[in-house]
Structure formats: structure tokens, C-alpha cells
Amino acid sequence: MTTKSHQEIEQTVRLVLRDVLSIDAARADAFTDSTELFGALPELDSMAVAGLLTELEDRLDIVIDDDDVDGDLLATFGSLTDYAVHKVAG
């Protein structure tokens, strides 16, 4: 099994956001660590959160614990990516 780099995981998170939220590539590519997500992206409503988390689990082969899902996790692109990196690392 090959370990994914931070950059690969970040790219996967970016692609999941694009796919689940149906946003264009240029918009997703412009996301930085400080880009606000939940509450700032109209596409990321409570219904989209479930799809987003499920896709991240599938594409990164991780399990996202219900207890981990809160406002901090989805606050920014950086917080979501950092969480994914942590989960992939085990």
C-alpha cells in the first residue's frame, strides 16, 4: 500500500468538493487553507455534508467518526484537508 502525500490528499479533497458541490475547477483550485467552507459556500449545506464525508471516506479509504464532525472540521479548506491527512496517516 502506498502512502499518500499531503499534496495528493489535498488534491483529493479539492476534487471531492468539486464533484459533490458541482463547483467548477477554477473555483476549487483557488481554495487556500483559509478558504471558509461551511456557512460560506452556499452549495455546502447540511445535505451536501453527508455526501462530502461519504466521498472522502470512499476516495481516501478512511472512516470519519461521527464525533469528529463539527463546525471546526468543515470551517475551512485547510481544516478539512488537515483532518483527512491525519486520518490517512492513521
Steps between C-alpha positions, in 0.01 A plus 500: 500500500633839401471786745346813354686827533344811650477645149319190366252509787444872453431440131254224586317729744487767228359250247239373746385857567476560125307181434264507797425872486506527119736795505737573215867407501629857503299581811612187683862550391494846656424360847772568755538369853304800628211472250183473706271209416190426709295815532699674228433274200128498424542162330627343824178466691415234757384260228827536308709433813392134509593452135831678549599285797395178330702586190806583710469166678473314169779679315747511789408163652437653842222492758374835624372469855166667575660665804752672270237672287453852629535860395877494543544209258315681224604854589768538235659312213813472714319348798329243280824413322696476827236264639520283188881490520478396865247224426700363206815491715309294754 
